[in-house]
Amino acid sequence: MGRGKVQLKRIEDKTSRQVTFSKRKGGLMKKARELGVLCDVEVALMIFSDQGRLYEFSSAERLAFLELSHTLPPSSNKKQKVLS
């Protein structure tokens, strides 16, 4: 039996929103780490909270990641279309 579909809208209750953020942030970081290991690729993830805190994961050295993000061609910086 699968899970129900989650309606994507802002969570109004501040406590529930923070709990959801923490859980999903952890899951996203775990997936990024797994992707790096299983597919032997370099993965970088940056998450900014609503309070301005930075959470990051990088399978490569942090400095190399920052240099790479500044050297990407302009077309690589465009948002990718997500297919659902």
PyMOL Python script that loads the backbone (N, CA, C, O; Angstrom):
from pymol import cmd

cmd.read_pdbstr("""\
ATOM      1  N   MET A   1       0.840  -1.181   0.000  1.00  0.00           N
ATOM      2  CA  MET A   1       0.000   0.000   0.000  1.00  0.00           C
ATOM      3  C   MET A   1       0.881   1.238   0.000  1.00  0.00           C
ATOM      4  O   MET A   1       1.766   1.359   0.847  1.00  0.00           O
ATOM      5  N   GLY A   2       0.660   2.155  -0.924  1.00  0.00           N
ATOM      6  CA  GLY A   2       1.484   3.357  -1.041  1.00  0.00           C
ATOM      7  C   GLY A   2       0.981   4.485  -0.174  1.00  0.00           C
ATOM      8  O   GLY A   2      -0.102   4.420   0.406  1.00  0.00           O
ATOM      9  N   ARG A   3       1.774   5.497  -0.101  1.00  0.00           N
ATOM     10  CA  ARG A   3       1.392   6.687   0.657  1.00  0.00           C
ATOM     11  C   ARG A   3       0.490   7.572  -0.189  1.00  0.00           C
ATOM     12  O   ARG A   3       0.504   7.505  -1.418  1.00  0.00           O
ATOM     13  N   GLY A   4      -0.283   8.389   0.481  1.00  0.00           N
ATOM     14  CA  GLY A   4      -1.154   9.315  -0.231  1.00  0.00           C
ATOM     15  C   GLY A   4      -0.352  10.468  -0.807  1.00  0.00           C
ATOM     16  O   GLY A   4       0.752  10.755  -0.344  1.00  0.00           O
ATOM     17  N   LYS A   5      -0.897  11.118  -1.802  1.00  0.00           N
ATOM     18  CA  LYS A   5      -0.231  12.245  -2.434  1.00  0.00           C
ATOM     19  C   LYS A   5      -0.321  13.458  -1.509  1.00  0.00           C
ATOM     20  O   LYS A   5      -1.389  13.766  -0.978  1.00  0.00           O
ATOM     21  N   VAL A   6       0.812  14.145  -1.322  1.00  0.00           N
ATOM     22  CA  VAL A   6       0.863  15.319  -0.467  1.00  0.00           C
ATOM     23  C   VAL A   6       0.517  16.546  -1.291  1.00  0.00           C
ATOM     24  O   VAL A   6       1.104  16.782  -2.347  1.00  0.00           O
ATOM     25  N   GLN A   7      -0.438  17.322  -0.804  1.00  0.00           N
ATOM     26  CA  GLN A   7      -0.798  18.554  -1.491  1.00  0.00           C
ATOM     27  C   GLN A   7       0.277  19.596  -1.195  1.00  0.00           C
ATOM     28  O   GLN A   7       0.547  19.899  -0.033  1.00  0.00           O
ATOM     29  N   LEU A   8       0.886  20.140  -2.239  1.00  0.00           N
ATOM     30  CA  LEU A   8       1.966  21.093  -2.058  1.00  0.00           C
ATOM     31  C   LEU A   8       1.412  22.500  -1.840  1.00  0.00           C
ATOM     32  O   LEU A   8       0.987  23.174  -2.779  1.00  0.00           O
ATOM     33  N   LYS A   9       1.427  22.909  -0.612  1.00  0.00           N
ATOM     34  CA  LYS A   9       1.056  24.262  -0.232  1.00  0.00           C
ATOM     35  C   LYS A   9       1.789  24.585   1.057  1.00  0.00           C
ATOM     36  O   LYS A   9       2.227  23.682   1.770  1.00  0.00           O
ATOM     37  N   ARG A  10       1.920  25.835   1.350  1.00  0.00           N
ATOM     38  CA  ARG A  10       2.648  26.281   2.536  1.00  0.00           C
ATOM     39  C   ARG A  10       1.976  25.743   3.794  1.00  0.00           C
ATOM     40  O   ARG A  10       0.753  25.792   3.925  1.00  0.00           O
ATOM     41  N   ILE A  11       2.780  25.233   4.712  1.00  0.00           N
ATOM     42  CA  ILE A  11       2.268  24.755   5.998  1.00  0.00           C
ATOM     43  C   ILE A  11       2.127  25.976   6.901  1.00  0.00           C
ATOM     44  O   ILE A  11       3.110  26.660   7.188  1.00  0.00           O
ATOM     45  N   GLU A  12       0.934  26.238   7.336  1.00  0.00           N
ATOM     46  CA  GLU A  12       0.659  27.459   8.109  1.00  0.00           C
ATOM     47  C   GLU A  12       1.173  27.378   9.544  1.00  0.00           C
ATOM     48  O   GLU A  12       1.673  28.369  10.075  1.00  0.00           O
ATOM     49  N   ASP A  13       1.057  26.213  10.177  1.00  0.00           N
ATOM     50  CA  ASP A  13       1.505  26.063  11.561  1.00  0.00           C
ATOM     51  C   ASP A  13       3.028  26.086  11.603  1.00  0.00           C
ATOM     52  O   ASP A  13       3.681  25.250  10.978  1.00  0.00           O
ATOM     53  N   LYS A  14       3.594  27.043  12.340  1.00  0.00           N
ATOM     54  CA  LYS A  14       5.045  27.252  12.363  1.00  0.00           C
ATOM     55  C   LYS A  14       5.800  26.024  12.880  1.00  0.00           C
ATOM     56  O   LYS A  14       6.844  25.669  12.333  1.00  0.00           O
ATOM     57  N   THR A  15       5.292  25.383  13.911  1.00  0.00           N
ATOM     58  CA  THR A  15       5.961  24.213  14.476  1.00  0.00           C
ATOM     59  C   THR A  15       5.949  23.047  13.494  1.00  0.00           C
ATOM     60  O   THR A  15       6.972  22.391  13.299  1.00  0.00           O
ATOM     61  N   SER A  16       4.817  22.790  12.883  1.00  0.00           N
ATOM     62  CA  SER A  16       4.719  21.716  11.891  1.00  0.00           C
ATOM     63  C   SER A  16       5.621  21.994  10.690  1.00  0.00           C
ATOM     64  O   SER A  16       6.239  21.083  10.139  1.00  0.00           O
ATOM     65  N   ARG A  17       5.685  23.265  10.295  1.00  0.00           N
ATOM     66  CA  ARG A  17       6.530  23.645   9.162  1.00  0.00           C
ATOM     67  C   ARG A  17       8.000  23.377   9.472  1.00  0.00           C
ATOM     68  O   ARG A  17       8.732  22.889   8.611  1.00  0.00           O
ATOM     69  N   GLN A  18       8.444  23.693  10.702  1.00  0.00           N
ATOM     70  CA  GLN A  18       9.836  23.481  11.094  1.00  0.00           C
ATOM     71  C   GLN A  18      10.155  21.998  11.178  1.00  0.00           C
ATOM     72  O   GLN A  18      11.234  21.577  10.760  1.00  0.00           O
ATOM     73  N   VAL A  19       9.244  21.203  11.706  1.00  0.00           N
ATOM     74  CA  VAL A  19       9.445  19.752  11.789  1.00  0.00           C
ATOM     75  C   VAL A  19       9.559  19.161  10.387  1.00  0.00           C
ATOM     76  O   VAL A  19      10.443  18.346  10.124  1.00  0.00           O
ATOM     77  N   THR A  20       8.665  19.570   9.488  1.00  0.00           N
ATOM     78  CA  THR A  20       8.689  19.087   8.111  1.00  0.00           C
ATOM     79  C   THR A  20       9.991  19.490   7.422  1.00  0.00           C
ATOM     80  O   THR A  20      10.589  18.686   6.707  1.00  0.00           O
ATOM     81  N   PHE A  21      10.432  20.732   7.634  1.00  0.00           N
ATOM     82  CA  PHE A  21      11.686  21.203   7.050  1.00  0.00           C
ATOM     83  C   PHE A  21      12.849  20.341   7.513  1.00  0.00           C
ATOM     84  O   PHE A  21      13.665  19.902   6.702  1.00  0.00           O
ATOM     85  N   SER A  22      12.926  20.100   8.806  1.00  0.00           N
ATOM     86  CA  SER A  22      14.039  19.313   9.355  1.00  0.00           C
ATOM     87  C   SER A  22      14.065  17.896   8.805  1.00  0.00           C
ATOM     88  O   SER A  22      15.121  17.390   8.425  1.00  0.00           O
ATOM     89  N   LYS A  23      12.900  17.258   8.762  1.00  0.00           N
ATOM     90  CA  LYS A  23      12.829  15.886   8.268  1.00  0.00           C
ATOM     91  C   LYS A  23      13.169  15.809   6.778  1.00  0.00           C
ATOM     92  O   LYS A  23      13.941  14.944   6.363  1.00  0.00           O
ATOM     93  N   ARG A  24      12.604  16.698   5.981  1.00  0.00           N
ATOM     94  CA  ARG A  24      12.855  16.664   4.537  1.00  0.00           C
ATOM     95  C   ARG A  24      14.282  17.076   4.205  1.00  0.00           C
ATOM     96  O   ARG A  24      14.867  16.561   3.252  1.00  0.00           O
ATOM     97  N   LYS A  25      14.844  17.991   4.971  1.00  0.00           N
ATOM     98  CA  LYS A  25      16.238  18.397   4.773  1.00  0.00           C
ATOM     99  C   LYS A  25      17.153  17.206   5.012  1.00  0.00           C
ATOM    100  O   LYS A  25      18.073  16.958   4.232  1.00  0.00           O
ATOM    101  N   GLY A  26      16.907  16.482   6.068  1.00  0.00           N
ATOM    102  CA  GLY A  26      17.710  15.290   6.361  1.00  0.00           C
ATOM    103  C   GLY A  26      17.587  14.239   5.275  1.00  0.00           C
ATOM    104  O   GLY A  26      18.579  13.626   4.880  1.00  0.00           O
ATOM    105  N   GLY A  27      16.365  14.027   4.789  1.00  0.00           N
ATOM    106  CA  GLY A  27      16.147  13.053   3.726  1.00  0.00           C
ATOM    107  C   GLY A  27      16.812  13.464   2.431  1.00  0.00           C
ATOM    108  O   GLY A  27      17.356  12.624   1.714  1.00  0.00           O
ATOM    109  N   LEU A  28      16.771  14.752   2.126  1.00  0.00           N
ATOM    110  CA  LEU A  28      17.395  15.259   0.906  1.00  0.00           C
ATOM    111  C   LEU A  28      18.914  15.123   0.972  1.00  0.00           C
ATOM    112  O   LEU A  28      19.549  14.769  -0.021  1.00  0.00           O
ATOM    113  N   MET A  29      19.492  15.397   2.119  1.00  0.00           N
ATOM    114  CA  MET A  29      20.938  15.244   2.282  1.00  0.00           C
ATOM    115  C   MET A  29      21.342  13.778   2.182  1.00  0.00           C
ATOM    116  O   MET A  29      22.381  13.456   1.605  1.00  0.00           O
ATOM    117  N   LYS A  30      20.531  12.898   2.738  1.00  0.00           N
ATOM    118  CA  LYS A  30      20.816  11.471   2.639  1.00  0.00           C
ATOM    119  C   LYS A  30      20.786  11.016   1.183  1.00  0.00           C
ATOM    120  O   LYS A  30      21.661  10.267   0.748  1.00  0.00           O
ATOM    121  N   LYS A  31      19.788  11.463   0.433  1.00  0.00           N
ATOM    122  CA  LYS A  31      19.687  11.103  -0.986  1.00  0.00           C
ATOM    123  C   LYS A  31      20.876  11.645  -1.779  1.00  0.00           C
ATOM    124  O   LYS A  31      21.394  10.958  -2.660  1.00  0.00           O
ATOM    125  N   ALA A  32      21.310  12.861  -1.478  1.00  0.00           N
ATOM    126  CA  ALA A  32      22.462  13.441  -2.178  1.00  0.00           C
ATOM    127  C   ALA A  32      23.716  12.615  -1.905  1.00  0.00           C
ATOM    128  O   ALA A  32      24.496  12.347  -2.820  1.00  0.00           O
ATOM    129  N   ARG A  33      23.911  12.213  -0.654  1.00  0.00           N
ATOM    130  CA  ARG A  33      25.066  11.388  -0.285  1.00  0.00           C
ATOM    131  C   ARG A  33      25.010  10.045  -0.997  1.00  0.00           C
ATOM    132  O   ARG A  33      26.020   9.576  -1.522  1.00  0.00           O
ATOM    133  N   GLU A  34      23.830   9.420  -1.019  1.00  0.00           N
ATOM    134  CA  GLU A  34      23.668   8.128  -1.687  1.00  0.00           C
ATOM    135  C   GLU A  34      23.931   8.247  -3.188  1.00  0.00           C
ATOM    136  O   GLU A  34      24.577   7.379  -3.773  1.00  0.00           O
ATOM    137  N   LEU A  35      23.439   9.307  -3.809  1.00  0.00           N
ATOM    138  CA  LEU A  35      23.654   9.519  -5.240  1.00  0.00           C
ATOM    139  C   LEU A  35      25.142   9.631  -5.550  1.00  0.00           C
ATOM    140  O   LEU A  35      25.623   9.069  -6.534  1.00  0.00           O
ATOM    141  N   GLY A  36      25.862  10.355  -4.710  1.00  0.00           N
ATOM    142  CA  GLY A  36      27.298  10.506  -4.900  1.00  0.00           C
ATOM    143  C   GLY A  36      28.042   9.188  -4.808  1.00  0.00           C
ATOM    144  O   GLY A  36      28.948   8.920  -5.598  1.00  0.00           O
ATOM    145  N   VAL A  37      27.657   8.367  -3.842  1.00  0.00           N
ATOM    146  CA  VAL A  37      28.334   7.087  -3.642  1.00  0.00           C
ATOM    147  C   VAL A  37      27.936   6.071  -4.716  1.00  0.00           C
ATOM    148  O   VAL A  37      28.806   5.447  -5.324  1.00  0.00           O
ATOM    149  N   LEU A  38      26.655   5.901  -4.951  1.00  0.00           N
ATOM    150  CA  LEU A  38      26.185   4.878  -5.879  1.00  0.00           C
ATOM    151  C   LEU A  38      26.560   5.147  -7.321  1.00  0.00           C
ATOM    152  O   LEU A  38      26.875   4.220  -8.066  1.00  0.00           O
ATOM    153  N   CYS A  39      26.528   6.409  -7.722  1.00  0.00           N
ATOM    154  CA  CYS A  39      26.770   6.747  -9.131  1.00  0.00           C
ATOM    155  C   CYS A  39      28.151   7.327  -9.362  1.00  0.00           C
ATOM    156  O   CYS A  39      28.485   7.692 -10.490  1.00  0.00           O
ATOM    157  N   ASP A  40      28.963   7.420  -8.316  1.00  0.00           N
ATOM    158  CA  ASP A  40      30.316   7.953  -8.411  1.00  0.00           C
ATOM    159  C   ASP A  40      30.325   9.306  -9.107  1.00  0.00           C
ATOM    160  O   ASP A  40      31.053   9.516 -10.077  1.00  0.00           O
ATOM    161  N   VAL A  41      29.507  10.218  -8.597  1.00  0.00           N
ATOM    162  CA  VAL A  41      29.431  11.575  -9.133  1.00  0.00           C
ATOM    163  C   VAL A  41      29.668  12.562  -7.995  1.00  0.00           C
ATOM    164  O   VAL A  41      29.542  12.223  -6.818  1.00  0.00           O
ATOM    165  N   GLU A  42      30.010  13.783  -8.371  1.00  0.00           N
ATOM    166  CA  GLU A  42      30.154  14.835  -7.373  1.00  0.00           C
ATOM    167  C   GLU A  42      28.802  15.515  -7.193  1.00  0.00           C
ATOM    168  O   GLU A  42      28.168  15.933  -8.162  1.00  0.00           O
ATOM    169  N   VAL A  43      28.380  15.618  -5.961  1.00  0.00           N
ATOM    170  CA  VAL A  43      27.078  16.197  -5.647  1.00  0.00           C
ATOM    171  C   VAL A  43      27.281  17.352  -4.686  1.00  0.00           C
ATOM    172  O   VAL A  43      28.064  17.250  -3.741  1.00  0.00           O
ATOM    173  N   ALA A  44      26.580  18.447  -4.924  1.00  0.00           N
ATOM    174  CA  ALA A  44      26.611  19.593  -4.012  1.00  0.00           C
ATOM    175  C   ALA A  44      25.181  20.034  -3.759  1.00  0.00           C
ATOM    176  O   ALA A  44      24.380  20.145  -4.687  1.00  0.00           O
ATOM    177  N   LEU A  45      24.869  20.282  -2.509  1.00  0.00           N
ATOM    178  CA  LEU A  45      23.522  20.670  -2.113  1.00  0.00           C
ATOM    179  C   LEU A  45      23.628  21.844  -1.150  1.00  0.00           C
ATOM    180  O   LEU A  45      24.362  21.787  -0.164  1.00  0.00           O
ATOM    181  N   MET A  46      22.895  22.899  -1.442  1.00  0.00           N
ATOM    182  CA  MET A  46      22.838  24.065  -0.559  1.00  0.00           C
ATOM    183  C   MET A  46      21.376  24.349  -0.244  1.00  0.00           C
ATOM    184  O   MET A  46      20.545  24.444  -1.147  1.00  0.00           O
ATOM    185  N   ILE A  47      21.070  24.483   1.038  1.00  0.00           N
ATOM    186  CA  ILE A  47      19.709  24.779   1.474  1.00  0.00           C
ATOM    187  C   ILE A  47      19.774  26.000   2.390  1.00  0.00           C
ATOM    188  O   ILE A  47      20.540  26.030   3.353  1.00  0.00           O
ATOM    189  N   PHE A  48      18.963  26.998   2.075  1.00  0.00           N
ATOM    190  CA  PHE A  48      18.863  28.183   2.921  1.00  0.00           C
ATOM    191  C   PHE A  48      17.511  28.146   3.626  1.00  0.00           C
ATOM    192  O   PHE A  48      16.469  28.066   2.975  1.00  0.00           O
ATOM    193  N   SER A  49      17.526  28.204   4.951  1.00  0.00           N
ATOM    194  CA  SER A  49      16.273  28.208   5.699  1.00  0.00           C
ATOM    195  C   SER A  49      15.634  29.586   5.628  1.00  0.00           C
ATOM    196  O   SER A  49      16.247  30.538   5.146  1.00  0.00           O
ATOM    197  N   ASP A  50      14.402  29.689   6.110  1.00  0.00           N
ATOM    198  CA  ASP A  50      13.714  30.977   6.094  1.00  0.00           C
ATOM    199  C   ASP A  50      14.365  31.973   7.042  1.00  0.00           C
ATOM    200  O   ASP A  50      14.113  33.174   6.945  1.00  0.00           O
ATOM    201  N   GLN A  51      15.204  31.487   7.962  1.00  0.00           N
ATOM    202  CA  GLN A  51      15.917  32.364   8.886  1.00  0.00           C
ATOM    203  C   GLN A  51      17.315  32.696   8.385  1.00  0.00           C
ATOM    204  O   GLN A  51      18.090  33.353   9.081  1.00  0.00           O
ATOM    205  N   GLY A  52      17.639  32.239   7.168  1.00  0.00           N
ATOM    206  CA  GLY A  52      18.917  32.574   6.560  1.00  0.00           C
ATOM    207  C   GLY A  52      20.051  31.630   6.880  1.00  0.00           C
ATOM    208  O   GLY A  52      21.194  31.894   6.507  1.00  0.00           O
ATOM    209  N   ARG A  53      19.765  30.531   7.564  1.00  0.00           N
ATOM    210  CA  ARG A  53      20.812  29.560   7.854  1.00  0.00           C
ATOM    211  C   ARG A  53      21.134  28.757   6.606  1.00  0.00           C
ATOM    212  O   ARG A  53      20.254  28.441   5.805  1.00  0.00           O
ATOM    213  N   LEU A  54      22.413  28.432   6.456  1.00  0.00           N
ATOM    214  CA  LEU A  54      22.874  27.656   5.316  1.00  0.00           C
ATOM    215  C   LEU A  54      23.162  26.232   5.764  1.00  0.00           C
ATOM    216  O   LEU A  54      23.891  26.014   6.732  1.00  0.00           O
ATOM    217  N   TYR A  55      22.593  25.272   5.065  1.00  0.00           N
ATOM    218  CA  TYR A  55      22.883  23.854   5.273  1.00  0.00           C
ATOM    219  C   TYR A  55      23.464  23.362   3.958  1.00  0.00           C
ATOM    220  O   TYR A  55      22.888  23.595   2.895  1.00  0.00           O
ATOM    221  N   GLU A  56      24.589  22.690   4.026  1.00  0.00           N
ATOM    222  CA  GLU A  56      25.222  22.275   2.785  1.00  0.00           C
ATOM    223  C   GLU A  56      25.779  20.869   2.885  1.00  0.00           C
ATOM    224  O   GLU A  56      26.130  20.388   3.963  1.00  0.00           O
ATOM    225  N   PHE A  57      25.848  20.229   1.736  1.00  0.00           N
ATOM    226  CA  PHE A  57      26.496  18.926   1.588  1.00  0.00           C
ATOM    227  C   PHE A  57      27.258  18.962   0.281  1.00  0.00           C
ATOM    228  O   PHE A  57      26.756  19.457  -0.729  1.00  0.00           O
ATOM    229  N   SER A  58      28.461  18.442   0.303  1.00  0.00           N
ATOM    230  CA  SER A  58      29.240  18.355  -0.921  1.00  0.00           C
ATOM    231  C   SER A  58      30.062  17.082  -0.879  1.00  0.00           C
ATOM    232  O   SER A  58      30.718  16.793   0.122  1.00  0.00           O
ATOM    233  N   SER A  59      30.027  16.319  -1.962  1.00  0.00           N
ATOM    234  CA  SER A  59      30.827  15.107  -2.033  1.00  0.00           C
ATOM    235  C   SER A  59      32.265  15.441  -2.414  1.00  0.00           C
ATOM    236  O   SER A  59      33.152  14.595  -2.301  1.00  0.00           O
ATOM    237  N   ALA A  60      32.496  16.671  -2.864  1.00  0.00           N
ATOM    238  CA  ALA A  60      33.849  17.131  -3.185  1.00  0.00           C
ATOM    239  C   ALA A  60      34.255  18.170  -2.144  1.00  0.00           C
ATOM    240  O   ALA A  60      33.473  18.511  -1.256  1.00  0.00           O
ATOM    241  N   GLU A  61      35.459  18.660  -2.260  1.00  0.00           N
ATOM    242  CA  GLU A  61      35.894  19.695  -1.332  1.00  0.00           C
ATOM    243  C   GLU A  61      35.068  20.958  -1.520  1.00  0.00           C
ATOM    244  O   GLU A  61      34.697  21.303  -2.642  1.00  0.00           O
ATOM    245  N   ARG A  62      34.786  21.635  -0.442  1.00  0.00           N
ATOM    246  CA  ARG A  62      33.925  22.817  -0.479  1.00  0.00           C
ATOM    247  C   ARG A  62      34.489  23.896  -1.390  1.00  0.00           C
ATOM    248  O   ARG A  62      33.739  24.490  -2.164  1.00  0.00           O
ATOM    249  N   LEU A  63      35.773  24.163  -1.323  1.00  0.00           N
ATOM    250  CA  LEU A  63      36.358  25.212  -2.140  1.00  0.00           C
ATOM    251  C   LEU A  63      36.212  24.896  -3.621  1.00  0.00           C
ATOM    252  O   LEU A  63      35.906  25.778  -4.423  1.00  0.00           O
ATOM    253  N   ALA A  64      36.432  23.638  -3.981  1.00  0.00           N
ATOM    254  CA  ALA A  64      36.290  23.246  -5.385  1.00  0.00           C
ATOM    255  C   ALA A  64      34.846  23.425  -5.836  1.00  0.00           C
ATOM    256  O   ALA A  64      34.602  23.821  -6.975  1.00  0.00           O
ATOM    257  N   PHE A  65      33.894  23.142  -4.965  1.00  0.00           N
ATOM    258  CA  PHE A  65      32.476  23.321  -5.297  1.00  0.00           C
ATOM    259  C   PHE A  65      32.159  24.787  -5.560  1.00  0.00           C
ATOM    260  O   PHE A  65      31.476  25.113  -6.531  1.00  0.00           O
ATOM    261  N   LEU A  66      32.649  25.664  -4.706  1.00  0.00           N
ATOM    262  CA  LEU A  66      32.375  27.085  -4.883  1.00  0.00           C
ATOM    263  C   LEU A  66      33.015  27.618  -6.158  1.00  0.00           C
ATOM    264  O   LEU A  66      32.414  28.430  -6.860  1.00  0.00           O
ATOM    265  N   GLU A  67      34.217  27.172  -6.459  1.00  0.00           N
ATOM    266  CA  GLU A  67      34.867  27.590  -7.700  1.00  0.00           C
ATOM    267  C   GLU A  67      34.090  27.090  -8.908  1.00  0.00           C
ATOM    268  O   GLU A  67      33.926  27.815  -9.889  1.00  0.00           O
ATOM    269  N   LEU A  68      33.614  25.861  -8.841  1.00  0.00           N
ATOM    270  CA  LEU A  68      32.862  25.272  -9.944  1.00  0.00           C
ATOM    271  C   LEU A  68      31.577  26.052 -10.185  1.00  0.00           C
ATOM    272  O   LEU A  68      31.222  26.305 -11.336  1.00  0.00           O
ATOM    273  N   SER A  69      30.876  26.436  -9.130  1.00  0.00           N
ATOM    274  CA  SER A  69      29.606  27.150  -9.296  1.00  0.00           C
ATOM    275  C   SER A  69      29.798  28.514  -9.941  1.00  0.00           C
ATOM    276  O   SER A  69      28.872  29.030 -10.567  1.00  0.00           O
ATOM    277  N   HIS A  70      30.973  29.105  -9.804  1.00  0.00           N
ATOM    278  CA  HIS A  70      31.235  30.407 -10.417  1.00  0.00           C
ATOM    279  C   HIS A  70      31.756  30.289 -11.845  1.00  0.00           C
ATOM    280  O   HIS A  70      31.769  31.278 -12.578  1.00  0.00           O
ATOM    281  N   THR A  71      32.185  29.097 -12.250  1.00  0.00           N
ATOM    282  CA  THR A  71      32.743  28.938 -13.590  1.00  0.00           C
ATOM    283  C   THR A  71      31.770  28.291 -14.565  1.00  0.00           C
ATOM    284  O   THR A  71      32.118  28.085 -15.728  1.00  0.00           O
ATOM    285  N   LEU A  72      30.559  27.966 -14.119  1.00  0.00           N
ATOM    286  CA  LEU A  72      29.589  27.349 -15.013  1.00  0.00           C
ATOM    287  C   LEU A  72      29.140  28.349 -16.068  1.00  0.00           C
ATOM    288  O   LEU A  72      28.988  29.535 -15.776  1.00  0.00           O
ATOM    289  N   PRO A  73      28.928  27.880 -17.288  1.00  0.00           N
ATOM    290  CA  PRO A  73      28.422  28.793 -18.317  1.00  0.00           C
ATOM    291  C   PRO A  73      27.017  29.262 -17.963  1.00  0.00           C
ATOM    292  O   PRO A  73      26.309  28.568 -17.233  1.00  0.00           O
ATOM    293  N   PRO A  74      26.594  30.426 -18.463  1.00  0.00           N
ATOM    294  CA  PRO A  74      25.276  30.980 -18.118  1.00  0.00           C
ATOM    295  C   PRO A  74      24.118  30.027 -18.367  1.00  0.00           C
ATOM    296  O   PRO A  74      23.146  30.045 -17.611  1.00  0.00           O
ATOM    297  N   SER A  75      24.187  29.200 -19.395  1.00  0.00           N
ATOM    298  CA  SER A  75      23.078  28.293 -19.690  1.00  0.00           C
ATOM    299  C   SER A  75      22.930  27.225 -18.616  1.00  0.00           C
ATOM    300  O   SER A  75      21.841  26.678 -18.447  1.00  0.00           O
ATOM    301  N   SER A  76      24.002  26.912 -17.880  1.00  0.00           N
ATOM    302  CA  SER A  76      23.939  25.907 -16.828  1.00  0.00           C
ATOM    303  C   SER A  76      23.288  26.441 -15.572  1.00  0.00           C
ATOM    304  O   SER A  76      22.852  25.661 -14.724  1.00  0.00           O
ATOM    305  N   ASN A  77      23.211  27.761 -15.432  1.00  0.00           N
ATOM    306  CA  ASN A  77      22.631  28.354 -14.238  1.00  0.00           C
ATOM    307  C   ASN A  77      21.117  28.489 -14.310  1.00  0.00           C
ATOM    308  O   ASN A  77      20.481  28.847 -13.319  1.00  0.00           O
ATOM    309  N   LYS A  78      20.532  28.205 -15.473  1.00  0.00           N
ATOM    310  CA  LYS A  78      19.082  28.301 -15.616  1.00  0.00           C
ATOM    311  C   LYS A  78      18.410  27.163 -14.850  1.00  0.00           C
ATOM    312  O   LYS A  78      18.966  26.072 -14.728  1.00  0.00           O
ATOM    313  N   LYS A  79      17.235  27.424 -14.349  1.00  0.00           N
ATOM    314  CA  LYS A  79      16.475  26.390 -13.644  1.00  0.00           C
ATOM    315  C   LYS A  79      16.051  25.323 -14.649  1.00  0.00           C
ATOM    316  O   LYS A  79      15.630  25.623 -15.767  1.00  0.00           O
ATOM    317  N   GLN A  80      16.175  24.066 -14.214  1.00  0.00           N
ATOM    318  CA  GLN A  80      15.759  22.980 -15.081  1.00  0.00           C
ATOM    319  C   GLN A  80      14.258  22.745 -14.916  1.00  0.00           C
ATOM    320  O   GLN A  80      13.717  22.887 -13.820  1.00  0.00           O
ATOM    321  N   LYS A  81      13.609  22.394 -15.987  1.00  0.00           N
ATOM    322  CA  LYS A  81      12.182  22.103 -15.941  1.00  0.00           C
ATOM    323  C   LYS A  81      11.983  20.755 -15.282  1.00  0.00           C
ATOM    324  O   LYS A  81      12.619  19.775 -15.668  1.00  0.00           O
ATOM    325  N   VAL A  82      11.110  20.692 -14.295  1.00  0.00           N
ATOM    326  CA  VAL A  82      10.842  19.457 -13.573  1.00  0.00           C
ATOM    327  C   VAL A  82       9.626  18.791 -14.200  1.00  0.00           C
ATOM    328  O   VAL A  82       8.567  19.404 -14.335  1.00  0.00           O
ATOM    329  N   LEU A  83       9.789  17.542 -14.575  1.00  0.00           N
ATOM    330  CA  LEU A  83       8.686  16.791 -15.154  1.00  0.00           C
ATOM    331  C   LEU A  83       8.036  15.951 -14.069  1.00  0.00           C
ATOM    332  O   LEU A  83       8.733  15.288 -13.300  1.00  0.00           O
ATOM    333  N   SER A  84       6.722  15.967 -13.995  1.00  0.00           N
ATOM    334  CA  SER A  84       6.026  15.161 -12.978  1.00  0.00           C
ATOM    335  C   SER A  84       5.085  14.184 -13.619  1.00  0.00           C
ATOM    336  O   SER A  84       4.415  13.424 -12.920  1.00  0.00           O
TER     337      SER A  84
END
""", "prot")
cmd.dss("prot")
cmd.show_as("cartoon", "prot")
cmd.util.cbc("prot")
cmd.orient("prot")
